Amino acid sequence: MTFPPVDEQLAIIRRGIEKIVPEQELAARLKESRDTGRPLRVKYGIDPTGIDLHLGHTVPMRKMRQFQELGHQAVIIIGNATALVGDPSGRDETRARLTAEQVEANAADYLAQVARVIDLDRAEVHRNGDWFSKLDLGGMLELCGRVTVAQLLTREDFAKRMKAESPIYLHECLYPVMQAWDSVEIKADIELGGTEQLYSFMLARDLQRGEGLPQQIGVMSPILVGTDGTRRMGKSLGNYIGIAEPPYEMMKKFMQLPDDCMQMFYELLTDVPLESVQDLLTSDPRQAKMQLAETIIGEYHSPAEATEAGARWVREISKGGLPADIPVKSLSRSLLTDGTIPAARLLKEAGLCSSTGEARRAIQQGGAYLGEELAGITSHDQQIEVTDGLLLRVGKKRFCRLELAD
């Protein structure tokens, strides 16, 4: 098989990647692959812990698709065994455990969504339950005997819990060992994931070395921020954009993105040349946001649906106009901390919502806005800087301007 020159492959692989470990081995492995005509085996594992995939999940999936287009072998691990344990990566508390029935139901839908990004006709798909179900107690003890507790406690998430005196359950310690063993089973050359997976990636190298296998290279993406522009994208935080959401719902969420996270979204979620992105962000940030939205929505639906979603947003939101008699609401300065107040409380105090619960729902549904450009409020605990005359809107008809009072 003929592969592109190594330099060309590296340029594509490195886009949107925060860390390659060990980086010096990647060029050599690509050269060996090109010289021998053997595709590299590129692993990506995903646990079916929920039903809907969001854009944060697609970051390593898009990189997998790029490896496929370069001629390499995609190997997808559906973690039906590890999902029963729960990934502790990046978490300050234990995940709620799922039943085997819940995991199986989720797994069926996951592959249909993964197929929107990765060419499954050219991919190997494995379930890690296939090998872990054959591992008896003796085999599991032998595997665990290759890893020390001291090693496990160097994980950043476990270290944080130790410091906070939060519990770490024994089953959670098994997760990185199981994830690493997946790399042994499928003989991974490269593993894709986020930077929070560094420990598991390095542990996989140790286990592969112990089995006399070539050691994998970790290719790690940064964590995609959510629509609030600060925290990692996640369904539990309500700051996600799901790839199966209707086009217009996706459009509304894209148009709420803070300007300062646009560069990251373009780099991680599109193939638009970065020099073009910078020019567009500088000259017309709103048009850059619309182009981003239409590009990504077009991938998961169709270009025609993306264009219509953009046109609808312009009609209903951007060009909606303001009423002539916007009421003025008084807000006590005593409610502010350093000039700011959480968004949900602000909407309640301004009289636009009857309770903070209603305000939370309005924000989560993409129906709360502020400022003359009616930028979307993206999180109920977003700290809003309040000034005299600040414009607020909830839904299509509820408006007010704030007047600060002592």
C-alpha positions as CSV (number, residue, x, y, z in Angstrom):
1,M,0.0,0.0,0.0
2,T,1.2,3.5,-0.8
3,F,1.1,6.2,1.9
4,P,1.7,9.9,1.6
5,P,5.1,11.3,2.5
6,V,5.8,11.3,6.2
7,D,6.0,15.1,6.4
8,E,2.5,15.4,4.8
9,Q,1.1,12.8,7.2
10,L,2.6,14.6,10.2
11,A,1.1,18.0,9.2
12,I,-2.4,16.5,9.1
13,I,-1.9,14.5,12.3
14,R,-0.5,17.4,14.3
15,R,-3.4,19.8,13.6
16,G,-5.5,20.2,16.7
17,I,-3.2,17.9,18.8
18,E,-1.9,19.1,22.2
19,K,0.5,16.3,23.0
20,I,2.1,13.3,21.2
21,V,3.8,10.8,23.6
22,P,6.5,10.0,22.8
23,E,6.6,12.5,19.8
24,Q,10.0,11.4,18.5
25,E,8.7,7.9,17.8
26,L,5.8,9.1,15.6
27,A,7.8,10.0,12.5
28,A,9.9,6.8,12.8
29,R,6.7,4.7,13.0
30,L,5.1,6.5,10.0
31,K,8.3,6.0,8.0
32,E,8.4,2.3,8.9
33,S,4.8,1.9,7.9
34,R,5.5,3.7,4.5
35,D,8.6,1.6,3.9
36,T,6.9,-1.7,4.6
37,G,3.4,-0.9,3.3
38,R,1.8,-1.9,6.6
39,P,-0.9,0.4,7.9
40,L,-0.6,1.5,11.5
41,R,-3.3,0.2,13.8
42,V,-4.9,3.3,15.3
43,K,-7.1,2.7,18.4
44,Y,-9.9,4.7,19.7
45,G,-12.0,3.5,22.6
46,I,-15.4,4.8,23.7
47,D,-17.6,3.7,26.6
48,P,-21.3,3.5,25.9
49,T,-22.3,5.4,29.1
50,G,-24.9,7.6,27.5
51,I,-26.9,7.7,24.3
52,D,-26.1,11.0,22.5
53,L,-22.7,11.8,21.2
54,H,-21.7,15.5,21.2
55,L,-19.0,17.5,19.4
56,G,-16.5,16.9,22.2
57,H,-16.7,13.1,21.4
58,T,-16.0,13.8,17.7
59,V,-12.6,15.5,18.2
60,P,-10.6,12.1,18.4
61,M,-13.1,10.6,16.0
62,R,-12.3,13.2,13.3
63,K,-8.6,12.4,13.9
64,M,-9.3,8.7,13.4
65,R,-11.0,9.6,10.1
66,Q,-7.9,11.5,9.0
67,F,-5.8,8.4,9.8
68,Q,-8.1,6.4,7.7
69,E,-7.8,8.8,4.8
70,L,-4.0,8.5,5.1
71,G,-4.4,4.7,4.6
72,H,-4.1,3.5,8.2
73,Q,-6.3,0.9,10.0
74,A,-9.0,2.3,12.4
75,V,-9.6,0.0,15.4
76,I,-12.6,1.0,17.5
77,I,-13.1,-0.4,21.0
78,I,-16.7,-0.3,22.3
79,G,-16.0,-0.5,26.1
80,N,-18.9,-2.6,27.1
81,A,-16.8,-4.0,30.0
82,T,-15.1,-0.8,31.0
83,A,-18.4,1.0,31.0
84,L,-19.5,-1.2,33.8
85,V,-16.6,0.2,35.8
86,G,-16.8,3.9,34.8
87,D,-14.0,6.1,33.6
88,P,-12.6,8.2,36.5
89,S,-10.6,10.4,34.2
90,G,-11.0,14.1,34.9
91,R,-13.6,13.4,37.6
92,D,-13.6,14.6,41.2
93,E,-16.2,12.0,42.3
94,T,-17.2,8.5,41.4
95,R,-19.4,7.9,38.4
96,A,-22.8,6.3,38.9
97,R,-22.5,2.7,37.8
98,L,-24.6,1.4,34.9
99,T,-26.2,-2.0,34.5
100,A,-25.2,-4.4,31.7
101,E,-28.6,-3.9,30.1
102,Q,-28.1,-0.1,30.0
103,V,-24.7,-0.4,28.5
104,E,-25.9,-2.8,25.7
105,A,-28.8,-0.5,24.8
106,N,-26.4,2.5,24.6
107,A,-23.9,0.6,22.5
108,A,-26.3,-0.2,19.7
109,D,-27.0,3.5,19.1
110,Y,-23.4,4.6,19.6
111,L,-22.2,2.8,16.5
112,A,-24.9,4.5,14.3
113,Q,-23.7,7.9,15.5
114,V,-20.0,7.0,15.2
115,A,-20.6,6.1,11.6
116,R,-21.3,9.8,10.9
117,V,-17.6,10.5,11.5
118,I,-15.6,7.3,11.0
119,D,-15.9,5.0,7.9
120,L,-17.0,1.8,9.7
121,D,-16.8,-0.2,6.5
122,R,-13.0,0.3,6.7
123,A,-12.7,-0.1,10.5
124,E,-12.3,-3.0,12.9
125,V,-14.9,-2.8,15.7
126,H,-14.3,-4.8,18.9
127,R,-16.0,-5.0,22.3
128,N,-13.6,-5.3,25.2
129,G,-16.1,-7.5,26.9
130,D,-15.1,-10.2,24.4
131,W,-11.8,-10.7,26.1
132,F,-12.5,-9.5,29.6
133,S,-15.5,-12.0,29.9
134,K,-12.9,-14.8,29.3
135,L,-10.6,-13.6,32.1
136,D,-11.1,-15.5,35.3
137,L,-10.2,-14.4,38.7
138,G,-6.6,-15.7,38.4
139,G,-6.2,-13.9,35.1
140,M,-7.5,-10.6,36.5
141,L,-5.2,-10.9,39.6
142,E,-2.2,-11.6,37.3
143,L,-3.1,-8.5,35.2
144,C,-3.5,-6.3,38.3
145,G,-0.2,-7.6,39.6
146,R,1.6,-5.7,36.8
147,V,0.5,-2.3,38.2
148,T,1.3,-0.8,41.7
149,V,-1.1,1.2,43.8
150,A,1.6,3.9,43.9
151,Q,1.4,4.2,40.1
152,L,-2.3,4.5,40.1
153,L,-2.3,7.2,42.7
154,T,-0.1,9.4,40.5
155,R,-3.1,10.0,38.3
156,E,-4.2,13.6,38.6
157,D,-7.8,12.8,39.2
158,F,-7.0,10.3,42.0
159,A,-4.5,12.7,43.5
160,K,-7.1,15.4,43.7
161,R,-9.5,13.1,45.5
162,M,-6.8,12.0,47.9
163,K,-6.2,15.7,48.8
164,A,-9.9,16.4,49.1
165,E,-10.3,13.2,51.2
166,S,-12.9,12.0,48.7
167,P,-13.3,8.2,48.3
168,I,-11.6,6.2,45.5
169,Y,-13.3,2.9,45.0
170,L,-11.3,-0.3,44.1
171,H,-13.3,-0.9,40.9
172,E,-12.2,2.6,39.6
173,C,-8.6,1.5,40.0
174,L,-9.3,-1.3,37.5
175,Y,-10.4,1.1,34.8
176,P,-7.0,2.3,33.5
177,V,-5.6,-1.2,33.7
178,M,-8.5,-2.5,31.6
179,Q,-8.2,0.3,29.1
180,A,-4.5,-0.2,28.8
181,W,-4.9,-4.0,28.3
182,D,-7.2,-3.2,25.3
183,S,-4.1,-1.9,23.5
184,V,-2.4,-5.2,24.1
185,E,-5.3,-7.2,22.8
186,I,-5.6,-5.3,19.5
187,K,-1.9,-4.6,19.1
188,A,-2.3,-0.8,18.9
189,D,0.4,1.3,17.2
190,I,-1.3,4.6,18.1
191,E,-4.1,5.5,20.5
192,L,-6.3,8.6,20.2
193,G,-7.9,10.4,23.1
194,G,-7.9,13.5,25.3
195,T,-5.1,14.8,27.4
196,E,-6.7,13.4,30.5
197,Q,-5.9,9.9,29.2
198,L,-2.2,10.3,29.4
199,Y,-1.8,7.9,32.4
200,S,-3.7,5.1,30.7
201,F,-1.8,5.6,27.4
202,M,1.5,5.3,29.2
203,L,0.3,2.3,31.2
204,A,-0.6,0.6,27.9
205,R,3.0,1.1,26.7
206,D,4.2,-0.7,29.8
207,L,1.9,-3.6,29.3
208,Q,2.7,-3.9,25.6
209,R,6.4,-4.0,26.4
210,G,5.8,-6.7,28.9
211,E,4.1,-8.8,26.2
212,G,7.0,-8.2,23.7
213,L,4.9,-5.9,21.5
214,P,5.8,-2.6,19.9
215,Q,4.7,0.2,22.2
216,Q,1.9,2.5,21.2
217,I,2.1,6.2,20.7
218,G,-0.4,8.5,22.4
219,V,-1.9,11.2,20.2
220,M,-3.9,13.5,22.5
221,S,-6.3,16.3,21.7
222,P,-7.1,19.2,24.0
223,I,-10.5,19.1,25.8
224,L,-13.2,20.9,23.8
225,V,-14.9,23.6,25.8
226,G,-18.7,23.8,25.9
227,T,-21.0,26.5,24.8
228,D,-20.2,28.4,28.0
229,G,-16.6,28.8,26.7
230,T,-15.0,27.7,29.9
231,R,-15.8,24.2,31.1
232,R,-15.4,21.0,29.1
233,M,-18.3,20.1,26.9
234,G,-20.6,17.7,28.6
235,K,-24.3,16.7,28.7
236,S,-24.4,16.9,32.5
237,L,-23.3,20.6,32.4
238,G,-25.9,21.5,29.7
239,N,-23.2,23.1,27.6
240,Y,-23.0,20.5,24.8
241,I,-23.9,20.4,21.1
242,G,-25.2,17.0,20.1
243,I,-24.4,15.7,16.7
244,A,-27.9,14.2,16.4
245,E,-29.7,17.4,17.4
246,P,-32.0,19.1,14.8
247,P,-30.1,21.6,12.6
248,Y,-31.8,24.7,14.0
249,E,-31.1,23.6,17.6
250,M,-27.4,23.2,16.7
251,M,-27.4,26.6,15.0
252,K,-28.8,28.4,18.0
253,K,-26.1,26.8,20.2
254,F,-23.3,27.7,17.8
255,M,-24.4,31.3,17.6
256,Q,-24.2,31.5,21.4
257,L,-20.5,30.5,21.5
258,P,-18.2,33.1,23.0
259,D,-15.9,34.6,20.4
260,D,-12.7,33.6,22.2
261,C,-13.4,29.9,21.7
262,M,-14.0,30.1,17.9
263,Q,-10.4,29.4,17.0
264,M,-10.5,26.1,19.0
265,F,-13.7,25.0,17.4
266,Y,-12.4,25.7,13.9
267,E,-9.1,23.9,14.6
268,L,-10.6,20.8,16.2
269,L,-13.8,20.4,14.3
270,T,-13.2,21.5,10.7
271,D,-10.6,21.2,8.0
272,V,-10.8,25.0,7.2
273,P,-7.2,26.3,6.7
274,L,-6.2,28.0,9.9
275,E,-4.8,31.1,8.1
276,S,-8.3,31.6,6.6
277,V,-9.8,31.2,10.0
278,Q,-7.7,33.9,11.5
279,D,-8.6,36.4,8.7
280,L,-12.3,35.7,9.1
281,L,-12.2,36.0,12.9
282,T,-10.5,39.3,12.7
283,S,-12.7,40.8,9.9
284,D,-16.2,39.5,10.8
285,P,-16.5,37.3,14.0
286,R,-20.3,36.9,13.6
287,Q,-19.9,35.6,10.0
288,A,-17.1,33.4,11.2
289,K,-19.5,31.9,13.7
290,M,-22.2,31.4,11.1
291,Q,-19.7,29.7,8.7
292,L,-18.5,27.4,11.5
293,A,-22.1,26.4,12.3
294,E,-23.0,25.8,8.7
295,T,-19.8,23.8,8.1
296,I,-20.4,21.4,11.0
297,I,-24.1,21.1,10.7
298,G,-23.7,20.3,7.1
299,E,-21.4,17.4,8.0
300,Y,-24.0,15.8,10.4
301,H,-27.1,16.7,8.4
302,S,-26.8,18.2,5.0
303,P,-25.5,21.5,3.5
304,A,-29.0,22.5,2.5
305,E,-30.3,22.0,6.1
306,A,-27.4,23.9,7.5
307,T,-28.1,26.8,5.2
308,E,-31.7,26.8,6.1
309,A,-30.9,26.7,9.8
310,G,-28.7,29.8,9.3
311,A,-31.3,31.7,7.4
312,R,-33.9,30.9,10.0
313,W,-31.6,32.1,12.8
314,V,-31.2,35.4,11.0
315,R,-34.9,35.7,10.5
316,E,-36.0,34.8,14.0
317,I,-33.1,36.0,16.3
318,S,-30.7,38.3,14.6
319,K,-33.3,40.4,12.7
320,G,-36.0,40.1,15.3
321,G,-35.9,43.8,16.3
322,L,-36.6,45.3,19.7
323,P,-39.8,46.5,21.1
324,A,-40.2,50.3,21.4
325,D,-41.2,50.2,25.1
326,I,-38.7,48.0,26.9
327,P,-39.4,48.1,30.6
328,V,-36.6,49.3,33.0
329,K,-36.0,47.1,36.1
330,S,-34.2,48.2,39.2
331,L,-31.5,45.9,40.5
332,S,-29.8,46.4,43.9
333,R,-26.0,46.7,43.8
334,S,-26.0,44.6,47.0
335,L,-26.9,41.5,44.9
336,L,-23.6,41.8,43.0
337,T,-20.2,40.4,43.9
338,D,-17.4,42.3,42.3
339,G,-20.0,43.7,39.9
340,T,-21.3,40.3,38.8
341,I,-24.2,37.9,39.5
342,P,-25.0,34.4,38.4
343,A,-27.2,34.3,35.2
344,A,-30.1,32.4,36.6
345,R,-30.4,34.6,39.7
346,L,-30.2,37.7,37.5
347,L,-33.1,36.6,35.3
348,K,-35.2,36.0,38.4
349,E,-34.3,39.3,40.1
350,A,-35.0,41.1,36.9
351,G,-38.5,39.6,36.8
352,L,-38.0,37.8,33.5
353,C,-38.4,34.4,35.2
354,S,-40.5,33.5,38.2
355,S,-37.9,31.4,39.8
356,T,-34.2,30.3,39.4
357,G,-35.5,26.9,38.2
358,E,-37.4,28.6,35.4
359,A,-34.3,30.7,34.6
360,R,-32.1,27.6,34.4
361,R,-34.6,25.9,32.0
362,A,-34.7,29.0,29.8
363,I,-30.9,29.1,29.7
364,Q,-30.5,25.4,29.0
365,Q,-33.0,25.6,26.2
366,G,-31.1,28.4,24.5
367,G,-33.8,31.0,25.2
368,A,-32.0,33.7,27.3
369,Y,-29.9,36.6,25.9
370,L,-28.2,39.7,27.0
371,G,-26.6,42.8,25.5
372,E,-27.4,44.9,22.4
373,E,-26.5,42.0,20.2
374,L,-28.6,39.6,22.2
375,A,-25.7,37.2,22.8
376,G,-26.9,33.9,24.2
377,I,-26.5,33.1,27.9
378,T,-24.9,29.7,27.9
379,S,-24.8,28.6,31.6
380,H,-27.0,29.2,34.6
381,D,-24.0,30.0,36.7
382,Q,-22.3,32.2,34.1
383,Q,-21.2,35.3,36.0
384,I,-22.9,38.3,34.3
385,E,-21.2,41.7,34.6
386,V,-24.1,44.1,35.2
387,T,-24.0,47.8,34.1
388,D,-26.7,50.4,33.8
389,G,-28.8,49.8,30.8
390,L,-27.9,46.2,30.3
391,L,-30.5,44.6,28.0
392,L,-31.9,41.2,28.9
393,R,-34.3,38.9,27.0
394,V,-36.0,35.6,27.7
395,G,-38.0,33.9,25.0
396,K,-39.3,36.0,22.1
397,K,-41.3,38.6,24.1
398,R,-39.8,39.2,27.5
399,F,-37.3,42.1,27.6
400,C,-36.0,44.5,30.2
401,R,-33.2,47.0,30.8
402,L,-31.5,47.1,34.1
403,E,-31.0,50.1,36.3
404,L,-28.6,49.7,39.2
405,A,-29.8,51.0,42.6
406,D,-27.9,51.5,45.9
